Amino acid sequence: MLLRCIHINGPLCTKSLFNVCKVTRGNGANVRMKKRANALQQNENEDTPLTLRYGKVCSMELCPSPLGLEEECATLFTTDSLHFLHELISTFDEEVDEILQLRVSKKAQLDLTGDLPSFLESTRHIRRDPDWKVLPVPSRLQKRHVDIGDLAPCDTEHFIKALLSPAQGIQVDFDDGNCPTYYNQIKGIYNVFKAVHNLFPNVPHVSQAPVLMLRPRAWNMVEHNMMVEGKEAPGPLFDFGLLMFHCGKALFEHKSGPFFYLSKVEGYMEARLWNKIFLWTQQKLGLPLGSIKATVLIENVLAAFEMEEILYELQEHSAGLNCGIWDYSASFVNKFGHRPAFLLPDRHKYVNMEKHFLHSYMDLLVKTCHRRGALATGGMAALLLPEDPLSDTYRRVLASVTRLKLLEITAGVDGFMVYDLNLVEPMQKLFKVHTEGDNQLDQLRNDVTVFPEDLLSMPSGGVTLNGLKYNIAVGVLFINAWLSGKGHFFYKGQVEDSATAEISRSQVWQWVRHQTRLEDDGRVVSRQLVTDLIKELIMDLSPHCGSVRQRLHTAANMFQEVIAKRHFPDFITTYLNQDHTFLSSQNAEPMQALDKDLRRSKL
């Protein structure tokens, strides 16, 4: 079935999915609800767009609501919200393109010159000025020892459980842990709307529930279901705009936001753009300066050299910086993967936060944040606790998470994330035992000095067969999850999302590119070897596939394509989001998810 769009031209974007409101603007043209509603009814079963024209031309096209979300769309896509979205997107669309072009330019310069990144000479004055600080964060952000991470809000049941949990915050994730189907975006934003406006029964008021840290999509993602002035809308502006329009004032009035996570920021110019968007949005919605607070995820090696500048650009709006492991590690392959000196060894055996390049990155982030009065947060524990708390496996998993998170606490982080809700209280106790007060802002880390070579030193180590197999499995199963409309899945005792898929496919691509030999038996990692191992994986999973076997084969084929590309695709999510197979799957009926079987049988 072809996808039908509703096309609106005029001084306002006036069309909700179900009602065309009366509008008088510009040259005084009236659009009357009954006439337009009748036109919509006549076009309801056609595959051509419905076009409304009046007054000074502006253009927005919005696809019809996903099946079963008519009420949600009617709530979200009002006359005023569409006008706000149109104005937001058309105001900043060119600048979004500019920062994406700047990324390409920086990468090309590094490739052509063979240079390595360093701390910028042009912004030395910012780093040397000891006096500037970010504005203090609101009281609700002062103590966020343990947040729940990777929470896709379209999963209503999981979202409600998180709202009822003792966690101090929730990373409401439209990015890494979420698959951005139209259904998921609308359902997720509507669920946030319900939480903020106290529409979930038996759930604490937003001022008493864990604080909502809203994470829109990153700049590399577009929203296929909305066109503004003839172009697909930037995904983050679609998410941010709807969240702010419907929830911003209420969150501010209840002293609970609006608070955001900003994904995959690669430098201070991107932070500057976000700051301009915040200023514009606050003015349009009548919110005071500094109402919006944002934590920037330092997920790219280039951003690690511009952390002070990023805080500087967001001074009035900063809630701090966040350090993780897998997106950050994958960025080395993205930027330098063709260089033999940056061959990243088996991540399961040789890459962890104790390695020099990652520990230096975490130390620098903590020192930078605390020097400027900003909060520093660590990554997410992906391990899942087994059901039996008396089992040896339970004790082993808890000990592993405790050891790694204690490393972050010792480094001075003010909080971190877990996926498993059952890890919230044990990790909160860990903070209580090993720290004092709401945060560790007093830990200035004056003992830390980090040089460029510290951030760029690759760990030693090789490639193992088990590591190769695991990376292949994560890559294939992540694509399979996306094709079923899910942004994460469970495999061998932990949650896997786009960050682990990113590092997995990056490593396989790089090992094939450099014809790396396995340390087990000396075999070269080649496309043929990867193909053979994928066949083994499919055979292993076949008993658990049921009716979704064909989708798994499709995912395997797509994974083989992405790891054999001559030029490294910047993001696996961008690659998938633009793929015809994924776009077509959004129109299909909901499909059985393979991970439901995998969680029981493969953990």
C-alpha positions as CSV (number, residue, x, y, z in Angstrom):
1,M,0.0,0.0,0.0
2,L,1.4,3.4,-0.9
3,L,1.9,5.9,1.9
4,R,-0.5,8.9,1.7
5,C,0.5,12.3,2.9
6,I,-1.5,15.3,3.8
7,H,0.0,18.4,2.2
8,I,-0.6,21.8,3.7
9,N,0.3,25.1,2.1
10,G,-0.3,28.4,3.7
11,P,0.7,30.9,6.4
12,L,0.1,28.3,9.0
13,C,0.5,24.5,9.0
14,T,-3.0,24.0,10.0
15,K,-3.8,20.3,9.5
16,S,-4.1,17.8,12.3
17,L,-4.5,14.3,11.1
18,F,-8.3,14.4,11.7
19,N,-9.5,17.9,11.9
20,V,-8.7,21.0,9.9
21,C,-9.2,23.9,12.2
22,K,-10.6,27.3,11.1
23,V,-7.7,29.6,10.3
24,T,-7.6,33.3,9.5
25,R,-4.2,34.7,8.7
26,G,-2.2,36.8,6.2
27,N,-4.5,38.0,3.4
28,G,-7.6,37.1,5.5
29,A,-8.3,33.8,3.8
30,N,-10.6,31.6,5.8
31,V,-10.2,27.8,5.8
32,R,-13.4,26.4,7.1
33,M,-13.4,23.1,8.9
34,K,-16.5,21.5,7.2
35,K,-15.3,22.2,3.7
36,R,-11.8,20.9,4.3
37,A,-13.0,18.0,6.3
38,N,-15.2,16.9,3.4
39,A,-12.3,17.2,1.1
40,L,-10.2,15.1,3.4
41,Q,-13.0,12.5,3.6
42,Q,-13.1,12.3,-0.2
43,N,-9.4,11.8,-0.4
44,E,-9.3,9.3,2.5
45,N,-8.9,6.2,0.3
46,E,-6.6,7.8,-2.3
47,D,-2.9,7.5,-2.6
48,T,-2.3,11.1,-3.7
49,P,-1.6,13.9,-1.2
50,L,-4.4,16.2,-0.1
51,T,-3.2,19.8,-0.9
52,L,-4.6,22.9,0.8
53,R,-3.5,26.3,-0.3
54,Y,-4.1,29.7,1.0
55,G,-2.3,33.0,1.7
56,K,1.4,33.3,1.7
57,V,2.9,29.9,0.8
58,C,4.6,27.8,3.3
59,S,4.7,24.0,3.0
60,M,4.5,21.1,5.3
61,E,3.6,17.5,4.5
62,L,2.7,15.0,7.2
63,C,1.9,11.4,6.7
64,P,-1.3,10.0,8.1
65,S,-1.2,8.6,11.6
66,P,0.2,5.1,12.2
67,L,-2.5,2.5,12.6
68,G,-4.0,2.6,16.1
69,L,-2.5,6.0,17.0
70,E,-5.2,8.3,15.7
71,E,-6.0,9.8,19.1
72,E,-2.3,10.3,19.9
73,C,-1.7,12.1,16.6
74,A,-4.8,14.3,17.1
75,T,-3.3,15.3,20.5
76,L,0.2,16.0,19.2
77,F,-0.4,17.5,15.8
78,T,-2.6,20.5,16.5
79,T,-2.7,23.7,14.5
80,D,-0.4,25.5,16.9
81,S,2.1,22.6,17.3
82,L,2.4,22.2,13.5
83,H,3.0,25.9,13.2
84,F,5.6,25.8,15.9
85,L,7.3,22.8,14.2
86,H,7.3,24.5,10.8
87,E,8.8,27.6,12.2
88,L,11.4,25.8,14.3
89,I,12.5,23.5,11.4
90,S,12.6,26.2,8.7
91,T,14.5,28.5,11.0
92,F,17.4,26.1,11.7
93,D,17.3,23.7,8.7
94,E,20.1,25.4,6.8
95,E,22.3,25.4,9.9
96,V,21.7,21.7,10.5
97,D,22.9,21.0,6.9
98,E,26.0,23.2,7.6
99,I,27.1,21.2,10.7
100,L,26.6,18.0,8.8
101,Q,28.8,19.4,6.0
102,L,31.3,20.5,8.5
103,R,31.6,17.0,9.7
104,V,32.4,15.8,6.2
105,S,34.9,18.6,5.7
106,K,36.7,17.8,9.0
107,K,36.9,14.1,8.1
108,A,38.2,14.8,4.6
109,Q,40.9,17.1,6.0
110,L,42.1,14.5,8.4
111,D,42.2,11.9,5.6
112,L,44.0,14.1,3.2
113,T,46.6,15.5,5.6
114,G,47.0,12.4,7.8
115,D,46.8,14.8,10.8
116,L,45.5,13.9,14.2
117,P,43.1,15.9,16.3
118,S,44.4,18.1,19.1
119,F,43.2,20.8,21.5
120,L,42.2,23.8,19.4
121,E,44.6,26.8,19.3
122,S,41.7,29.1,18.3
123,T,39.9,28.4,21.5
124,R,42.8,28.4,23.9
125,H,41.6,31.5,25.6
126,I,38.4,29.7,26.7
127,R,40.3,26.9,28.2
128,R,42.8,29.2,29.9
129,D,40.2,31.5,31.4
130,P,39.7,30.2,35.0
131,D,36.7,32.3,35.8
132,W,33.8,31.2,33.7
133,K,31.4,28.5,34.9
134,V,28.1,27.0,33.8
135,L,24.9,28.1,35.6
136,P,24.1,25.9,38.6
137,V,21.7,23.1,37.7
138,P,18.3,23.0,39.2
139,S,17.8,21.1,42.5
140,R,16.2,18.1,40.7
141,L,19.4,17.5,38.8
142,Q,21.8,17.9,41.8
143,K,21.5,14.3,42.8
144,R,21.1,11.8,40.0
145,H,23.3,8.9,41.1
146,V,21.5,6.3,39.1
147,D,19.4,6.8,36.0
148,I,17.7,4.2,33.9
149,G,19.2,4.1,30.5
150,D,18.2,3.0,27.0
151,L,14.5,3.4,27.8
152,A,12.5,3.6,24.6
153,P,9.3,5.4,25.8
154,C,7.1,3.7,23.1
155,D,7.4,0.6,25.4
156,T,4.6,1.8,27.7
157,E,4.9,-1.0,30.2
158,H,8.7,-0.5,30.7
159,F,8.2,3.3,30.9
160,I,5.6,3.0,33.6
161,K,7.8,0.6,35.6
162,A,10.7,3.1,35.4
163,L,8.4,5.9,36.6
164,L,7.5,3.8,39.6
165,S,11.1,2.8,40.3
166,P,13.4,4.4,42.9
167,A,15.8,5.6,40.2
168,Q,16.6,9.3,40.3
169,G,16.3,9.8,36.6
170,I,15.2,8.2,33.3
171,Q,17.0,8.5,30.0
172,V,13.9,8.8,27.8
173,D,15.6,7.5,24.7
174,F,14.5,8.3,21.2
175,D,18.0,7.6,19.9
176,D,20.3,4.6,20.8
177,G,17.7,2.3,22.5
178,N,14.8,3.2,20.2
179,C,13.9,2.3,16.6
180,P,12.6,5.4,15.0
181,T,9.5,4.1,13.2
182,Y,6.7,6.6,12.9
183,Y,4.7,4.5,15.3
184,N,7.5,4.4,17.9
185,Q,8.1,8.2,17.7
186,I,4.5,9.1,18.1
187,K,3.8,6.6,20.8
188,G,6.9,7.6,22.7
189,I,6.3,11.3,22.5
190,Y,2.6,10.8,23.5
191,N,3.7,8.6,26.5
192,V,6.0,11.4,27.7
193,F,3.0,13.8,27.3
194,K,1.0,11.5,29.5
195,A,3.7,11.3,32.1
196,V,4.2,15.0,32.2
197,H,0.5,15.8,32.4
198,N,-0.2,13.1,35.0
199,L,-2.4,11.0,32.8
200,F,-1.0,7.6,33.7
201,P,-3.1,6.1,36.6
202,N,-1.2,5.2,39.8
203,V,2.0,6.8,38.6
204,P,3.7,9.5,40.7
205,H,3.3,13.1,39.7
206,V,6.1,14.3,37.4
207,S,7.5,16.3,40.2
208,Q,7.9,13.2,42.3
209,A,8.7,10.6,39.7
210,P,12.3,10.0,38.5
211,V,13.4,13.1,36.5
212,L,12.9,12.8,32.7
213,M,16.0,13.2,30.7
214,L,14.7,13.5,27.2
215,R,17.0,12.2,24.4
216,P,16.0,13.2,20.9
217,R,17.5,11.6,17.9
218,A,21.0,12.7,16.8
219,W,21.7,15.1,13.9
220,N,22.4,12.2,11.5
221,M,18.7,11.1,11.6
222,V,15.8,12.4,9.6
223,E,12.0,12.1,10.1
224,H,10.7,10.5,6.9
225,N,7.1,11.2,7.7
226,M,7.3,15.0,7.7
227,M,8.5,17.3,4.9
228,V,9.1,21.0,5.6
229,E,9.6,23.2,2.5
230,G,10.2,20.2,0.4
231,K,12.8,18.5,2.6
232,E,12.6,15.7,5.2
233,A,12.6,17.1,8.7
234,P,15.7,16.7,10.9
235,G,14.8,14.0,13.3
236,P,16.1,15.8,16.4
237,L,14.1,18.9,15.7
238,F,10.9,16.8,15.1
239,D,11.4,15.1,18.5
240,F,12.6,18.2,20.4
241,G,9.9,20.5,18.9
242,L,7.0,18.2,19.9
243,L,8.4,17.5,23.3
244,M,9.0,21.2,24.1
245,F,5.7,22.4,22.7
246,H,3.6,19.9,24.6
247,C,5.7,19.4,27.8
248,G,8.1,22.2,28.2
249,K,6.0,24.6,30.2
250,A,4.5,22.0,32.4
251,L,8.0,20.5,33.2
252,F,9.3,24.0,34.0
253,E,6.3,24.8,36.2
254,H,6.8,21.6,38.2
255,K,10.6,22.3,38.5
256,S,11.2,19.1,36.7
257,G,12.7,20.2,33.4
258,P,12.8,20.5,30.5
259,F,16.0,18.5,30.6
260,F,17.7,16.8,27.6
261,Y,20.4,14.5,26.5
262,L,22.2,15.6,23.3
263,S,23.5,12.6,21.3
264,K,26.6,12.3,19.0
265,V,27.7,16.0,19.2
266,E,31.1,16.2,17.5
267,G,32.2,19.7,18.4
268,Y,31.5,23.1,19.9
269,M,29.9,24.4,16.7
270,E,27.2,21.8,17.1
271,A,26.7,22.8,20.8
272,R,26.4,26.4,19.6
273,L,23.6,25.4,17.3
274,W,21.8,23.6,20.1
275,N,22.2,26.7,22.3
276,K,20.6,28.9,19.6
277,I,17.7,26.4,19.3
278,F,17.2,26.6,23.1
279,L,17.2,30.4,23.1
280,W,14.7,30.5,20.2
281,T,12.5,27.9,21.8
282,Q,12.4,29.6,25.2
283,Q,11.5,32.9,23.6
284,K,8.7,31.4,21.5
285,L,7.2,29.4,24.4
286,G,7.6,32.2,27.0
287,L,10.1,30.4,29.2
288,P,12.9,32.2,31.0
289,L,16.5,32.1,29.8
290,G,18.2,28.9,31.0
291,S,15.0,26.9,31.6
292,I,16.2,24.2,29.2
293,K,19.2,22.1,30.5
294,A,21.1,19.6,28.5
295,T,23.7,17.0,29.1
296,V,26.0,16.4,26.1
297,L,27.1,12.9,25.4
298,I,30.7,12.9,24.4
299,E,30.5,10.0,22.0
300,N,33.1,11.1,19.5
301,V,36.8,11.3,19.7
302,L,36.8,14.8,18.1
303,A,34.4,16.1,20.8
304,A,36.8,14.9,23.5
305,F,39.2,17.6,22.4
306,E,36.5,20.3,22.7
307,M,34.8,19.5,26.0
308,E,35.4,22.9,27.6
309,E,34.3,24.7,24.5
310,I,31.1,22.7,24.4
311,L,30.3,23.6,28.0
312,Y,31.2,27.2,27.2
313,E,28.7,27.4,24.3
314,L,26.0,25.9,26.5
315,Q,26.8,27.9,29.7
316,E,23.2,28.9,30.5
317,H,21.8,25.6,29.4
318,S,24.4,23.0,30.4
319,A,23.6,20.1,32.7
320,G,27.0,18.6,32.1
321,L,28.7,16.0,30.0
322,N,28.4,12.2,29.7
323,C,31.1,9.6,28.9
324,G,30.4,6.2,27.5
325,I,32.4,3.5,26.0
326,W,31.1,1.9,22.7
327,D,29.9,4.8,20.6
328,Y,33.1,6.6,21.6
329,S,35.3,3.7,20.8
330,A,33.5,3.2,17.4
331,S,34.3,6.8,16.6
332,F,38.0,5.9,16.3
333,V,37.1,3.5,13.5
334,N,34.8,6.2,11.9
335,K,37.5,8.8,11.9
336,F,40.8,6.8,11.6
337,G,39.7,3.2,10.8
338,H,41.6,3.0,7.6
339,R,44.9,3.8,9.4
340,P,46.7,0.7,10.6
341,A,47.9,2.6,13.7
342,F,44.3,2.8,14.9
343,L,43.4,-0.9,14.6
344,L,41.1,-1.5,17.6
345,P,41.5,-5.0,19.1
346,D,38.8,-7.4,20.3
347,R,36.6,-5.2,22.5
348,H,35.5,-8.1,24.7
349,K,39.1,-9.1,25.6
350,Y,41.1,-5.9,25.3
351,V,38.8,-2.8,25.5
352,N,37.3,-1.5,28.7
353,M,37.3,1.7,30.7
354,E,40.5,0.7,32.5
355,K,42.5,1.1,29.2
356,H,44.6,4.2,29.0
357,F,42.8,5.9,26.1
358,L,39.3,5.4,27.8
359,H,40.4,6.2,31.3
360,S,42.1,9.4,30.1
361,Y,38.9,10.4,28.4
362,M,36.9,9.8,31.5
363,D,39.4,11.6,33.8
364,L,39.5,14.6,31.4
365,L,35.7,14.7,31.2
366,V,35.3,14.7,35.0
367,K,38.0,17.3,35.5
368,T,36.6,19.6,32.8
369,C,33.0,19.4,34.1
370,H,33.9,19.9,37.8
371,R,36.3,22.8,37.0
372,R,33.3,24.5,35.3
373,G,30.7,23.6,37.8
374,A,29.0,21.0,35.6
375,L,28.0,17.5,36.4
376,A,29.9,14.5,34.9
377,T,28.0,11.3,34.3
378,G,29.2,7.9,33.3
379,G,27.9,5.3,30.9
380,M,25.3,2.6,31.2
381,A,25.7,-0.9,32.7
382,A,24.2,-3.2,30.1
383,L,24.4,-6.4,32.1
384,L,21.1,-8.0,33.3
385,L,20.7,-9.6,36.7
386,P,19.4,-13.2,36.6
387,E,16.1,-13.8,38.3
388,D,17.5,-16.0,41.1
389,P,19.3,-13.7,43.6
390,L,20.8,-16.7,45.3
391,S,22.5,-18.1,42.2
392,D,26.2,-17.9,41.5
393,T,25.5,-16.1,38.2
394,Y,23.6,-13.4,40.0
395,R,26.5,-12.8,42.4
396,R,29.0,-12.8,39.5
397,V,27.0,-10.3,37.4
398,L,26.5,-8.0,40.4
399,A,30.2,-8.1,41.2
400,S,31.1,-7.3,37.7
401,V,28.8,-4.3,37.5
402,T,29.9,-3.1,41.0
403,R,33.6,-3.3,40.0
404,L,33.2,-1.3,36.8
405,K,30.9,1.3,38.4
406,L,33.2,1.7,41.4
407,L,35.9,2.6,38.9
408,E,33.7,5.5,37.6
409,I,32.8,6.6,41.1
410,T,36.5,6.7,42.1
411,A,37.1,8.8,38.9
412,G,34.6,11.3,40.3
413,V,31.5,10.9,38.2
414,D,28.3,12.3,39.7
415,G,26.1,9.5,38.4
416,F,25.7,6.8,35.8
417,M,23.0,4.6,34.2
418,V,21.8,1.0,34.4
419,Y,19.4,-0.7,32.1
420,D,18.1,-3.4,34.6
421,L,15.7,-1.8,37.1
422,N,16.9,-4.3,39.7
423,L,20.4,-2.8,39.6
424,V,19.1,0.7,40.7
425,E,19.1,0.1,44.4
426,P,22.5,-1.8,44.6
427,M,24.2,1.0,42.6
428,Q,22.6,3.7,44.7
429,K,24.0,1.9,47.8
430,L,27.4,1.9,46.1
431,F,27.2,5.7,45.8
432,K,26.1,6.1,49.4
433,V,29.0,4.0,50.7
434,H,31.7,5.6,48.6
435,T,30.7,9.2,48.3
436,E,29.3,12.0,50.4
437,G,26.6,14.5,49.4
438,D,24.4,14.8,46.4
439,N,27.3,14.8,43.9
440,Q,31.1,14.9,43.6
441,L,31.4,18.5,42.2
442,D,34.1,19.1,44.9
443,Q,36.3,16.5,43.3
444,L,38.3,18.8,41.0
445,R,40.7,16.2,39.9
446,N,43.7,18.5,39.9
447,D,45.9,15.4,39.8
448,V,44.8,14.8,36.1
449,T,46.8,16.1,33.1
450,V,45.7,14.7,29.8
451,F,47.7,15.1,26.6
452,P,46.5,14.4,23.0
453,E,48.5,11.2,22.8
454,D,46.7,9.9,26.0
455,L,43.4,10.2,24.2
456,L,44.7,8.6,21.0
457,S,46.7,5.7,22.3
458,M,45.2,2.4,21.1
459,P,45.3,-0.5,23.5
460,S,47.4,-3.5,22.5
461,G,45.8,-6.8,21.7
462,G,44.6,-8.9,18.8
463,V,41.4,-10.4,17.4
464,T,39.8,-13.6,18.7
465,L,37.4,-15.9,17.0
466,N,34.9,-15.5,19.9
467,G,35.1,-11.7,19.6
468,L,34.5,-11.8,15.9
469,K,31.5,-14.1,16.3
470,Y,30.0,-12.0,19.0
471,N,30.4,-8.8,17.0
472,I,28.7,-10.5,14.0
473,A,25.9,-11.7,16.2
474,V,25.3,-8.3,17.7
475,G,25.3,-6.6,14.3
476,V,23.0,-9.1,12.6
477,L,20.6,-9.2,15.5
478,F,20.5,-5.4,15.9
479,I,19.4,-5.1,12.2
480,N,16.9,-7.8,12.8
481,A,15.6,-5.9,15.8
482,W,15.3,-2.7,13.7
483,L,13.3,-4.6,11.0
484,S,10.9,-5.6,13.7
485,G,10.6,-2.1,15.0
486,K,12.8,-2.4,18.1
487,G,15.9,-0.4,19.0
488,H,17.4,-2.9,21.4
489,F,17.4,-6.6,22.1
490,F,18.7,-9.0,24.7
491,Y,21.6,-11.4,24.0
492,K,23.8,-13.5,26.3
493,G,22.9,-11.7,29.5
494,Q,22.9,-8.1,28.5
495,V,21.0,-5.5,26.5
496,E,22.4,-4.5,23.1
497,D,21.5,-1.3,21.3
498,S,22.8,0.9,18.5
499,A,25.9,1.8,20.5
500,T,27.0,-1.9,20.8
501,A,25.9,-2.5,17.2
502,E,28.0,0.5,16.1
503,I,31.2,-0.8,17.7
504,S,30.4,-4.4,16.5
505,R,30.0,-3.6,12.8
506,S,32.9,-1.1,13.0
507,Q,35.3,-3.6,14.3
508,V,34.3,-6.3,11.7
509,W,34.6,-3.7,8.9
510,Q,38.1,-2.6,10.2
511,W,39.3,-6.2,10.7
512,V,38.3,-7.1,7.1
513,R,39.8,-3.9,5.8
514,H,43.2,-4.6,7.4
515,Q,43.0,-8.4,6.8
516,T,43.7,-8.9,10.5
517,R,44.6,-12.4,11.6
518,L,42.8,-14.3,14.3
519,E,45.1,-14.9,17.3
520,D,43.4,-18.3,17.8
521,D,44.5,-20.0,14.5
522,G,46.0,-17.4,12.2
523,R,43.1,-17.2,9.8
524,V,42.6,-13.9,8.0
525,V,39.4,-12.0,8.8
526,S,38.0,-11.8,5.3
527,R,34.5,-11.2,3.8
528,Q,34.3,-14.9,3.1
529,L,35.1,-15.8,6.7
530,V,32.5,-13.4,7.9
531,T,30.0,-14.9,5.5
532,D,30.8,-18.4,6.8
533,L,30.3,-17.3,10.4
534,I,27.0,-15.6,9.6
535,K,25.8,-18.9,8.2
536,E,26.8,-20.6,11.4
537,L,24.9,-18.0,13.4
538,I,21.8,-18.4,11.3
539,M,21.9,-22.2,11.8
540,D,22.3,-21.7,15.5
541,L,19.4,-19.3,15.8
542,S,17.1,-21.2,13.3
543,P,15.3,-23.3,16.0
544,H,14.3,-20.0,17.7
545,C,13.2,-18.1,14.6
546,G,9.8,-19.5,14.0
547,S,7.9,-17.3,11.5
548,V,10.6,-14.6,11.4
549,R,13.4,-16.7,9.7
550,Q,13.2,-14.7,6.5
551,R,13.7,-11.4,8.3
552,L,16.8,-12.8,10.0
553,H,18.2,-13.8,6.6
554,T,17.5,-10.2,5.4
555,A,19.3,-8.8,8.4
556,A,22.3,-11.0,7.7
557,N,22.4,-9.9,4.1
558,M,22.3,-6.2,5.2
559,F,25.0,-6.8,7.7
560,Q,27.2,-8.3,5.0
561,E,26.6,-5.3,2.8
562,V,27.6,-2.8,5.5
563,I,30.8,-4.5,6.6
564,A,32.0,-4.8,3.0
565,K,31.5,-1.2,2.0
566,R,34.6,0.5,0.4
567,H,33.9,3.6,2.4
568,F,32.9,3.3,6.0
569,P,29.2,4.3,6.6
570,D,29.3,6.9,9.3
571,F,26.4,5.5,11.4
572,I,24.7,2.2,11.2
573,T,21.4,3.9,12.1
574,T,21.7,6.3,9.2
575,Y,22.4,3.5,6.9
576,L,19.4,1.5,8.1
577,N,17.1,4.5,8.3
578,Q,17.6,5.2,4.6
579,D,17.4,1.6,3.5
580,H,14.3,0.6,1.5
581,T,14.0,-2.7,3.4
582,F,13.6,-0.8,6.7
583,L,11.3,1.9,5.2
584,S,9.1,-0.8,3.7
585,S,8.9,-2.8,7.0
586,Q,7.2,0.2,8.7
587,N,4.1,-0.3,6.6
588,A,3.9,-4.0,7.4
589,E,1.8,-5.5,10.2
590,P,3.5,-5.8,13.5
591,M,5.8,-8.8,13.5
592,Q,7.0,-11.3,16.0
593,A,10.2,-10.2,17.6
594,L,13.1,-12.7,17.7
595,D,14.5,-11.3,20.9
596,K,11.6,-12.6,23.0
597,D,12.8,-16.1,22.2
598,L,16.5,-15.2,22.5
599,R,16.1,-13.7,26.0
600,R,15.0,-17.1,27.4
601,S,17.1,-19.4,25.3
602,K,20.4,-17.6,24.7
603,L,21.2,-15.8,27.9
